[in-house]
């Protein structure tokens, strides 16, 4: 019996040695991996800093050679002349499709306006359009304006007028009218 207990004790002690050695080796391997990773990361960052510094120096020498002011990034004014003037270029609005005869199939409300779908032609409207139905007048986004717009779903456009004063008028077959600015209208 004594030999069996002695054998079991050696086995238990050997098992504890095994777990101790594996745990210690794992901890040291993890620490070594962190150290190697840190060193490799530092070397990699230094290489890229040197590369970026070289690119920046080449770019600076190119701008100095071309005569561009490095502080503002602009060309100097021509000698004895006036500096070039900036001109405002206003893009023209996309032309509105002819909506007469088209049925309003849906309205989608957005954060800064709404989008109307006229049988496939979508028109986005922003700003504060006015909806007039009989004696009632609603200004979007005030109370009741969303309901008045939703009441137009299913009706057809009878007339469409784009005035020269940046005004768009849409008359519907149910007797309602939508008036907005042309600049607040976009074809979606």
C-alpha positions in Angstrom: 0.0 0.0 0.0 2.8 2.3 0.8 4.2 1.9 -2.8 0.8 2.9 -4.3 0.6 6.0 -2.1 4.1 7.0 -2.9 3.4 6.5 -6.6 0.2 8.7 -6.4 2.1 11.4 -4.5 4.8 11.5 -7.2 2.1 11.7 -9.9 0.3 14.6 -8.1 3.6 16.5 -7.5 4.5 15.9 -11.2 1.1 17.2 -12.3 1.6 20.4 -10.2 5.1 20.8 -11.7 3.7 20.4 -15.2 0.9 23.1 -14.5 3.5 25.4 -12.9 5.9 25.1 -15.9 3.2 25.6 -18.5 1.7 28.6 -16.7 5.1 30.2 -16.2 6.1 29.6 -19.8 2.8 31.1 -21.0 3.2 34.2 -18.9 6.8 34.7 -20.1 5.9 34.1 -23.7 3.1 36.7 -23.4 5.4 39.3 -21.9 8.0 38.6 -24.6 5.3 38.9 -27.3 4.2 42.3 -25.9 7.8 43.5 -25.8 8.5 42.4 -29.4 5.3 43.9 -30.6 6.1 47.2 -28.9 9.6 47.3 -30.3 8.4 46.5 -33.8 5.6 49.2 -33.5 8.2 51.8 -32.5 10.5 50.9 -35.4 7.5 51.0 -37.9 6.4 54.4 -36.6 9.9 55.9 -36.9 10.2 54.7 -40.5 6.9 56.3 -41.4 7.7 59.5 -39.6 10.9 59.8 -41.6 9.0 59.0 -44.8 6.3 61.6 -44.1 9.0 64.2 -43.2 10.7 63.6 -46.6 7.4 63.9 -48.5 6.6 67.2 -46.7 10.1 68.6 -47.5 9.7 67.7 -51.2 6.2 69.3 -51.3 7.6 72.4 -49.6 10.5 72.7 -52.1 8.0 72.2 -55.0 5.7 75.0 -53.8 8.7 77.3 -53.3 9.9 76.5 -56.8 6.5 77.2 -58.3 6.1 80.5 -56.5 3.1 79.5 -54.4 2.9 81.2 -51.0 3.3 78.3 -48.6 1.4 80.0 -45.8 -1.8 80.6 -47.8 -1.3 78.2 -50.6 -2.1 80.9 -53.2 -0.1 82.2 -56.2 1.3 85.7 -55.7 -0.5 88.5 -57.5 0.8 89.3 -61.0 3.5 92.0 -61.0 2.0 95.5 -61.6 -1.5 94.1 -61.9 -4.6 93.5 -59.8 -5.0 90.1 -58.1 -7.5 87.9 -59.8 -11.1 88.4 -58.6 -13.3 85.6 -57.5 -16.7 85.4 -59.3 -19.8 83.8 -57.8 -21.1 81.1 -60.0 -24.7 80.1 -59.2 -25.7 76.7 -60.5 -29.0 76.8 -62.3 -31.8 74.7 -60.8 -32.6 71.5 -62.7 -35.7 72.1 -64.9 -38.9 71.0 -63.3 -40.8 68.3 -65.3 -44.2 69.2 -66.5 -46.5 68.0 -63.7 -49.8 68.8 -65.4 -52.0 65.7 -65.5 -49.8 63.7 -63.1 -51.3 62.3 -60.0 -49.8 62.9 -56.5 -49.1 59.4 -55.3 -47.1 60.0 -52.1 -45.6 62.6 -49.8 -42.5 61.9 -47.7 -41.8 64.3 -44.9 -38.1 65.2 -44.3 -36.3 67.2 -41.6 -36.1 70.3 -43.8 -39.2 70.0 -45.9 -41.0 67.2 -47.8 -40.8 65.3 -51.1 -43.8 64.8 -53.4 -44.0 61.9 -55.8 -46.1 62.7 -58.9 -46.4 59.3 -60.6 -42.6 58.8 -60.7 -41.5 62.4 -60.9 -40.2 63.3 -57.4 -40.0 67.0 -56.3 -38.4 68.0 -53.1 -39.7 71.2 -51.5 -38.0 73.1 -48.7 -38.8 76.4 -47.0 -42.3 77.5 -46.0 -44.7 76.7 -48.8 -48.4 77.6 -48.5 -51.3 75.2 -49.1 -54.7 76.8 -49.9 -57.8 74.7 -49.8 -61.1 76.5 -50.2 -61.0 79.2 -47.5 -58.3 77.5 -45.4 -54.7 78.5 -45.7 -51.8 76.5 -44.2 -48.1 77.4 -44.1 -45.8 74.4 -43.8 -44.6 73.3 -41.1 -47.4 74.9 -39.0 -50.2 73.0 -37.4 -52.6 71.4 -40.0 -50.2 71.8 -42.9 -49.2 68.1 -42.9 -52.9 67.0 -43.0 -53.6 69.4 -45.8 -50.7 68.0 -47.8 -51.8 64.4 -47.1 -55.3 65.3 -48.3 -53.8 66.1 -51.7 -52.6 62.5 -52.2 -54.5 61.0 -55.1 -55.4 64.3 -56.8 -54.1 65.4 -60.2 -52.2 68.6 -61.0 -54.5 70.7 -63.2 -52.2 73.7 -63.7 -48.6 74.5 -63.1 -47.2 78.0 -63.2 -43.6 79.1 -62.7 -43.5 82.9 -62.4 -40.4 84.9 -63.1 -40.4 86.1 -59.5 -39.1 82.7 -58.3 -42.6 81.5 -57.5 -44.0 78.1 -58.3 -47.8 77.5 -58.2 -49.4 74.0 -58.5 -53.2 73.8 -58.8 -54.9 70.5 -58.0 -58.2 69.1 -59.3 -59.6 69.1 -55.8 -59.5 72.9 -55.7 -56.3 73.2 -53.6 -53.2 75.1 -54.5 -49.6 74.8 -53.4 -47.4 77.9 -53.7 -43.7 77.8 -53.0 -40.5 79.4 -54.2 -38.7 77.9 -57.2 -35.4 78.2 -55.3 -36.8 76.0 -52.6 -37.7 73.3 -55.1 -35.5 70.5 -56.4 -36.0 67.6 -58.7 -35.2 64.4 -56.7 
